[in-house]
């Protein structure tokens, strides 16, 4: 994994966090979770920053957890404690975004799936490009939603729609995401 898998840039009053594994659709792996948490905490402490923007490099926001890394962990005999620590960092990140004393904006520029969807949901605002899609795809790989999805999604779209999205793993296209309240704004794909 590239050591620059999470980029951080400040142009006061804005700060940008960019997931930077475009060859893997910005799938979360290794220390990315901890790095994301550190960057959110850094933005929180920096009084010159008035807004945090989270986005992905390339044509995806974040495809969720890197399933290849998860398979390697299983193959190496990772125990529940080890897997729990791996997931716990996601919960801490969602909590840090929730208490961030300045607005956070997810700029969803393609697929936001699984934990990537929940990273977007944890931000105060979500702006999606015309080609974006968001989905709670955990069921497709036999997993339960993590990274705060079961808390965040019903608050945005209502419990019935949230249950449908969790149960089907359906990816919601940008226009529909706007209609149901999953995103706040749409912008042209080239923006």
DAMOUR-V155327 format. One record per pair of residues at least 12 apart in sequence whose ideal C-beta (glycine too) atoms are under 10 Angstrom apart, sorted by the first residue. I is the first residue (numbers start at 1). GAP is how many residues later the second one is. If there is no record, write none. Layout:
BEGIN
i->I gap->GAP
i->I gap->GAP
END
This chain:
BEGIN
i->1 gap->20
i->1 gap->23
i->1 gap->26
i->1 gap->28
i->1 gap->29
i->1 gap->30
i->1 gap->31
i->1 gap->65
i->1 gap->68
i->2 gap->18
i->2 gap->19
i->2 gap->20
i->2 gap->21
i->2 gap->22
i->2 gap->28
i->2 gap->30
i->3 gap->27
i->3 gap->28
i->3 gap->32
i->4 gap->14
i->4 gap->16
i->4 gap->17
i->4 gap->31
i->4 gap->53
i->5 gap->13
i->5 gap->14
i->5 gap->15
i->5 gap->16
i->5 gap->19
i->5 gap->21
i->5 gap->22
i->5 gap->23
i->5 gap->24
i->5 gap->25
i->5 gap->26
i->5 gap->27
i->5 gap->30
i->5 gap->31
i->5 gap->52
i->6 gap->12
i->6 gap->13
i->6 gap->14
i->6 gap->15
i->6 gap->20
i->6 gap->22
i->6 gap->25
i->6 gap->26
i->6 gap->27
i->6 gap->28
i->6 gap->29
i->6 gap->30
i->6 gap->31
i->6 gap->32
i->6 gap->33
i->7 gap->12
i->7 gap->13
i->7 gap->28
i->7 gap->32
i->7 gap->48
i->7 gap->50
i->8 gap->27
i->8 gap->28
i->8 gap->30
i->8 gap->31
i->8 gap->32
i->8 gap->34
i->8 gap->35
i->8 gap->44
i->9 gap->44
i->10 gap->32
i->10 gap->33
i->10 gap->36
i->10 gap->38
i->10 gap->39
i->10 gap->42
i->11 gap->37
i->11 gap->38
i->12 gap->34
i->12 gap->35
i->12 gap->36
i->12 gap->37
i->12 gap->38
i->13 gap->33
i->13 gap->34
i->13 gap->35
i->13 gap->36
i->13 gap->37
i->13 gap->38
i->13 gap->89
i->14 gap->29
i->14 gap->34
i->14 gap->35
i->14 gap->36
i->14 gap->37
i->14 gap->38
i->14 gap->39
i->14 gap->91
i->15 gap->24
i->15 gap->25
i->15 gap->27
i->15 gap->28
i->15 gap->29
i->15 gap->31
i->15 gap->33
i->15 gap->34
i->15 gap->35
i->15 gap->36
i->15 gap->37
i->15 gap->38
i->15 gap->39
i->15 gap->87
i->15 gap->89
i->16 gap->23
i->16 gap->27
i->16 gap->35
i->16 gap->36
i->16 gap->37
i->16 gap->38
i->16 gap->39
i->16 gap->89
i->16 gap->91
i->17 gap->18
i->17 gap->19
i->17 gap->22
i->17 gap->23
i->17 gap->25
i->17 gap->26
i->17 gap->35
i->17 gap->36
i->17 gap->37
i->17 gap->38
i->17 gap->39
i->17 gap->87
i->17 gap->89
i->17 gap->102
i->18 gap->21
i->18 gap->35
i->18 gap->36
i->18 gap->37
i->18 gap->38
i->18 gap->39
i->18 gap->40
i->18 gap->89
i->19 gap->13
i->19 gap->16
i->19 gap->17
i->19 gap->35
i->19 gap->36
i->19 gap->37
i->19 gap->38
i->19 gap->39
i->19 gap->41
i->19 gap->42
i->19 gap->43
i->19 gap->44
i->19 gap->97
i->19 gap->100
i->20 gap->12
i->20 gap->36
i->20 gap->37
i->20 gap->38
i->21 gap->35
i->21 gap->36
i->21 gap->37
i->21 gap->39
i->21 gap->41
i->21 gap->42
i->21 gap->45
i->22 gap->34
i->22 gap->35
i->22 gap->36
i->22 gap->37
i->22 gap->38
i->22 gap->88
i->23 gap->34
i->23 gap->35
i->24 gap->34
i->24 gap->36
i->24 gap->38
i->24 gap->39
i->24 gap->42
i->24 gap->43
i->24 gap->44
i->24 gap->45
i->25 gap->31
i->25 gap->32
i->25 gap->33
i->25 gap->34
i->25 gap->35
i->25 gap->36
i->25 gap->37
i->25 gap->38
i->25 gap->39
i->25 gap->41
i->25 gap->85
i->25 gap->86
i->25 gap->87
i->25 gap->88
i->25 gap->91
i->26 gap->29
i->26 gap->30
i->26 gap->31
i->26 gap->32
i->26 gap->33
i->26 gap->34
i->26 gap->35
i->26 gap->36
i->26 gap->37
i->26 gap->38
i->26 gap->40
i->26 gap->83
i->26 gap->84
i->26 gap->85
i->26 gap->86
i->26 gap->90
i->26 gap->93
i->27 gap->33
i->27 gap->35
i->27 gap->36
i->27 gap->37
i->27 gap->38
i->27 gap->39
i->27 gap->40
i->27 gap->41
i->27 gap->42
i->27 gap->43
i->27 gap->86
i->27 gap->87
i->27 gap->88
i->27 gap->89
i->28 gap->34
i->28 gap->35
i->28 gap->36
i->28 gap->37
i->28 gap->38
i->28 gap->41
i->28 gap->58
i->28 gap->61
i->28 gap->62
i->28 gap->65
i->28 gap->86
i->28 gap->87
i->28 gap->88
i->28 gap->91
i->28 gap->119
i->29 gap->36
i->29 gap->37
i->29 gap->38
i->29 gap->39
i->29 gap->40
i->29 gap->41
i->29 gap->43
i->29 gap->57
i->30 gap->36
i->30 gap->39
i->30 gap->56
i->31 gap->58
i->32 gap->30
i->32 gap->33
i->32 gap->34
i->32 gap->37
i->32 gap->57
i->32 gap->61
i->33 gap->32
i->33 gap->52
i->33 gap->53
i->33 gap->54
i->33 gap->55
i->33 gap->56
i->33 gap->57
i->33 gap->58
i->33 gap->59
i->33 gap->60
i->33 gap->82
i->33 gap->86
i->33 gap->114
i->34 gap->55
i->34 gap->58
i->34 gap->59
i->35 gap->54
i->35 gap->58
i->36 gap->18
i->36 gap->26
i->36 gap->53
i->36 gap->54
i->36 gap->56
i->36 gap->57
i->36 gap->60
i->36 gap->61
i->36 gap->83
i->37 gap->52
i->37 gap->53
i->37 gap->54
i->37 gap->55
i->37 gap->56
i->37 gap->57
i->37 gap->58
i->37 gap->59
i->37 gap->60
i->38 gap->55
i->38 gap->58
i->39 gap->13
i->39 gap->15
i->39 gap->54
i->39 gap->57
i->40 gap->12
i->40 gap->14
i->40 gap->52
i->40 gap->53
i->40 gap->54
i->40 gap->55
i->40 gap->56
i->40 gap->57
i->40 gap->59
i->40 gap->60
i->40 gap->64
i->40 gap->82
i->41 gap->51
i->41 gap->52
i->41 gap->55
i->41 gap->59
i->43 gap->53
i->43 gap->54
i->43 gap->57
i->43 gap->58
i->43 gap->59
i->43 gap->61
i->44 gap->52
i->44 gap->53
i->44 gap->55
i->44 gap->56
i->44 gap->57
i->44 gap->58
i->44 gap->60
i->45 gap->56
i->46 gap->56
i->47 gap->54
i->47 gap->55
i->49 gap->51
i->49 gap->53
i->50 gap->52
i->50 gap->53
i->51 gap->49
i->51 gap->51
i->51 gap->52
i->51 gap->53
i->51 gap->54
i->51 gap->73
i->51 gap->74
i->52 gap->45
i->52 gap->48
i->52 gap->50
i->52 gap->51
i->52 gap->52
i->52 gap->53
i->52 gap->54
i->52 gap->71
i->52 gap->72
i->53 gap->50
i->53 gap->51
i->53 gap->52
i->53 gap->53
i->53 gap->54
i->53 gap->70
i->53 gap->72
i->53 gap->74
i->54 gap->43
i->54 gap->50
i->54 gap->51
i->54 gap->52
i->54 gap->53
i->54 gap->54
i->54 gap->65
i->54 gap->66
i->54 gap->68
i->54 gap->69
i->54 gap->72
i->55 gap->50
i->55 gap->51
i->55 gap->52
i->55 gap->53
i->55 gap->54
i->55 gap->55
i->55 gap->65
i->55 gap->72
i->56 gap->50
i->56 gap->51
i->56 gap->52
i->56 gap->53
i->56 gap->54
i->56 gap->55
i->56 gap->56
i->56 gap->60
i->56 gap->63
i->56 gap->64
i->57 gap->52
i->58 gap->51
i->58 gap->52
i->59 gap->50
i->59 gap->51
i->59 gap->52
i->59 gap->70
i->59 gap->72
i->59 gap->130
i->60 gap->48
i->60 gap->49
i->60 gap->50
i->60 gap->51
i->60 gap->52
i->60 gap->53
i->60 gap->56
i->60 gap->72
i->60 gap->73
i->61 gap->45
i->61 gap->46
i->61 gap->47
i->61 gap->48
i->61 gap->49
i->61 gap->50
i->61 gap->51
i->61 gap->52
i->61 gap->55
i->61 gap->56
i->61 gap->58
i->61 gap->59
i->61 gap->65
i->61 gap->67
i->61 gap->68
i->61 gap->71
i->61 gap->72
i->61 gap->73
i->62 gap->44
i->62 gap->46
i->62 gap->48
i->62 gap->49
i->62 gap->50
i->62 gap->51
i->62 gap->52
i->62 gap->53
i->62 gap->54
i->62 gap->55
i->62 gap->56
i->62 gap->57
i->62 gap->58
i->63 gap->47
i->63 gap->48
i->63 gap->49
i->63 gap->50
i->63 gap->51
i->63 gap->52
i->63 gap->53
i->63 gap->54
i->63 gap->74
i->64 gap->47
i->64 gap->48
i->64 gap->49
i->64 gap->50
i->64 gap->51
i->64 gap->52
i->64 gap->53
i->64 gap->54
i->64 gap->55
i->64 gap->71
i->64 gap->72
i->64 gap->73
i->64 gap->74
i->64 gap->77
i->64 gap->79
i->64 gap->82
i->64 gap->83
i->65 gap->21
i->65 gap->22
i->65 gap->25
i->65 gap->48
i->65 gap->49
i->65 gap->50
i->65 gap->51
i->65 gap->73
i->65 gap->76
i->65 gap->78
i->65 gap->81
i->65 gap->82
i->66 gap->49
i->67 gap->47
i->67 gap->74
i->67 gap->76
i->69 gap->17
i->70 gap->13
i->70 gap->16
i->70 gap->71
i->70 gap->73
i->73 gap->13
i->86 gap->60
i->87 gap->28
i->87 gap->56
i->87 gap->57
i->87 gap->59
i->87 gap->60
i->88 gap->58
i->89 gap->58
i->90 gap->25
i->90 gap->28
i->90 gap->29
i->90 gap->32
i->90 gap->56
i->90 gap->57
i->90 gap->58
i->90 gap->59
i->91 gap->55
i->91 gap->56
i->91 gap->57
i->91 gap->60
i->93 gap->22
i->93 gap->25
i->93 gap->26
i->93 gap->29
i->93 gap->54
i->93 gap->55
i->94 gap->21
i->94 gap->24
i->94 gap->25
i->94 gap->27
i->94 gap->28
i->94 gap->29
i->94 gap->52
i->94 gap->53
i->94 gap->54
i->94 gap->55
i->94 gap->57
i->94 gap->58
i->95 gap->27
i->95 gap->53
i->96 gap->26
i->97 gap->22
i->97 gap->24
i->97 gap->25
i->97 gap->26
i->97 gap->27
i->97 gap->51
i->97 gap->55
i->98 gap->24
i->98 gap->25
i->98 gap->26
i->98 gap->50
i->98 gap->53
i->98 gap->54
i->100 gap->22
i->100 gap->23
i->100 gap->24
i->102 gap->22
i->103 gap->20
i->103 gap->21
i->103 gap->22
i->104 gap->16
i->104 gap->18
i->104 gap->19
i->104 gap->20
i->104 gap->21
i->104 gap->22
i->105 gap->15
i->105 gap->18
i->105 gap->19
i->105 gap->20
i->105 gap->21
i->105 gap->22
i->105 gap->79
i->105 gap->80
i->106 gap->13
i->106 gap->14
i->106 gap->15
i->106 gap->16
i->106 gap->17
i->106 gap->18
i->106 gap->19
i->106 gap->20
i->106 gap->21
i->106 gap->22
i->106 gap->26
i->106 gap->28
i->106 gap->77
i->106 gap->78
i->107 gap->13
i->107 gap->16
i->107 gap->18
i->107 gap->19
i->107 gap->20
i->107 gap->21
i->107 gap->22
i->107 gap->25
i->107 gap->78
i->107 gap->80
i->107 gap->84
i->108 gap->12
i->108 gap->15
i->108 gap->18
i->108 gap->19
i->108 gap->20
i->108 gap->21
i->108 gap->23
i->108 gap->24
i->108 gap->25
i->108 gap->26
i->108 gap->66
i->108 gap->69
i->108 gap->74
i->108 gap->75
i->108 gap->78
i->108 gap->79
i->109 gap->18
i->109 gap->19
i->109 gap->20
i->109 gap->22
i->109 gap->23
i->109 gap->78
i->109 gap->80
i->109 gap->82
i->110 gap->18
i->110 gap->19
i->110 gap->21
i->110 gap->22
i->110 gap->23
i->110 gap->64
i->110 gap->79
i->111 gap->20
i->111 gap->21
i->111 gap->22
i->111 gap->23
i->111 gap->24
i->111 gap->26
i->111 gap->60
i->112 gap->14
i->112 gap->16
i->112 gap->20
i->112 gap->21
i->112 gap->22
i->112 gap->23
i->112 gap->25
i->112 gap->59
i->112 gap->60
i->112 gap->65
i->112 gap->70
i->112 gap->71
i->113 gap->20
i->113 gap->21
i->113 gap->22
i->113 gap->23
i->113 gap->24
i->113 gap->25
i->113 gap->27
i->113 gap->56
i->113 gap->58
i->114 gap->21
i->114 gap->22
i->114 gap->23
i->114 gap->24
i->114 gap->25
i->114 gap->26
i->114 gap->27
i->114 gap->29
i->114 gap->31
i->114 gap->32
i->114 gap->33
i->114 gap->35
i->114 gap->55
i->115 gap->21
i->115 gap->22
i->115 gap->23
i->115 gap->28
i->115 gap->30
i->115 gap->31
i->115 gap->32
i->115 gap->33
i->115 gap->34
i->116 gap->18
i->116 gap->19
i->116 gap->21
i->116 gap->31
i->117 gap->16
i->117 gap->17
i->117 gap->18
i->117 gap->19
i->117 gap->20
i->117 gap->21
i->117 gap->28
i->117 gap->30
i->117 gap->32
i->117 gap->35
i->117 gap->36
i->117 gap->48
i->117 gap->54
i->117 gap->55
i->117 gap->65
i->118 gap->16
i->118 gap->18
i->118 gap->20
i->118 gap->27
i->118 gap->28
i->118 gap->29
i->118 gap->30
i->118 gap->31
i->118 gap->32
i->118 gap->33
i->118 gap->34
i->118 gap->35
i->119 gap->28
i->119 gap->29
i->119 gap->30
i->120 gap->12
i->120 gap->14
i->120 gap->32
i->120 gap->57
i->120 gap->62
i->120 gap->63
i->121 gap->13
i->121 gap->15
i->121 gap->26
i->121 gap->27
i->121 gap->28
i->121 gap->30
i->121 gap->31
i->121 gap->32
i->121 gap->34
i->121 gap->35
i->121 gap->36
i->121 gap->61
i->121 gap->62
i->122 gap->25
i->122 gap->26
i->122 gap->27
i->122 gap->29
i->122 gap->30
i->123 gap->29
i->123 gap->61
i->124 gap->60
i->125 gap->58
i->125 gap->59
i->125 gap->60
i->126 gap->30
i->126 gap->51
i->126 gap->52
i->126 gap->55
i->126 gap->56
i->126 gap->57
i->126 gap->58
i->126 gap->59
i->127 gap->56
i->127 gap->57
i->127 gap->58
i->127 gap->59
i->127 gap->60
i->127 gap->64
i->128 gap->44
i->128 gap->45
i->128 gap->46
i->128 gap->47
i->128 gap->49
i->128 gap->50
i->128 gap->54
i->128 gap->55
i->128 gap->56
i->128 gap->57
i->128 gap->58
i->128 gap->59
i->128 gap->61
i->129 gap->45
i->129 gap->54
i->129 gap->57
i->129 gap->58
i->129 gap->59
i->129 gap->60
i->129 gap->61
i->129 gap->62
i->130 gap->43
i->130 gap->44
i->130 gap->45
i->130 gap->56
i->130 gap->57
i->130 gap->58
i->130 gap->59
i->130 gap->60
i->130 gap->61
i->131 gap->42
i->131 gap->43
i->131 gap->57
i->131 gap->58
i->131 gap->59
i->132 gap->39
i->132 gap->40
i->132 gap->41
i->132 gap->42
i->132 gap->43
i->132 gap->45
i->132 gap->46
i->132 gap->51
i->132 gap->54
i->132 gap->55
i->132 gap->57
i->133 gap->37
i->133 gap->38
i->133 gap->39
i->133 gap->40
i->133 gap->41
i->133 gap->43
i->133 gap->44
i->134 gap->19
i->134 gap->31
i->134 gap->36
i->134 gap->37
i->134 gap->38
i->134 gap->39
i->134 gap->40
i->134 gap->42
i->134 gap->43
i->134 gap->48
i->134 gap->49
i->135 gap->30
i->135 gap->31
i->135 gap->33
i->135 gap->34
i->135 gap->35
i->135 gap->36
i->135 gap->37
i->135 gap->38
i->135 gap->42
i->135 gap->47
i->136 gap->13
i->136 gap->14
i->136 gap->16
i->136 gap->17
i->136 gap->26
i->136 gap->28
i->136 gap->29
i->136 gap->30
i->136 gap->31
i->136 gap->32
i->136 gap->33
i->136 gap->34
i->136 gap->35
i->136 gap->36
i->137 gap->28
i->137 gap->29
i->137 gap->31
i->137 gap->32
i->137 gap->33
i->137 gap->34
i->138 gap->12
i->138 gap->28
i->138 gap->31
i->139 gap->26
i->139 gap->27
i->139 gap->28
i->139 gap->29
i->139 gap->30
i->139 gap->31
i->140 gap->28
i->140 gap->29
i->140 gap->30
i->140 gap->31
i->141 gap->28
i->143 gap->26
i->144 gap->22
i->145 gap->17
i->145 gap->20
i->145 gap->21
i->145 gap->24
i->149 gap->13
i->149 gap->16
i->149 gap->17
i->150 gap->12
i->150 gap->13
i->150 gap->16
i->153 gap->12
i->153 gap->13
i->153 gap->29
i->154 gap->12
i->155 gap->26
i->156 gap->21
i->156 gap->24
i->156 gap->25
i->156 gap->26
i->156 gap->27
i->156 gap->28
i->157 gap->15
i->157 gap->20
i->157 gap->23
i->157 gap->24
i->157 gap->25
i->158 gap->22
i->158 gap->23
i->161 gap->19
i->161 gap->20
i->161 gap->21
i->162 gap->18
i->162 gap->20
i->165 gap->15
i->165 gap->17
i->174 gap->12
i->174 gap->13
i->174 gap->15
END
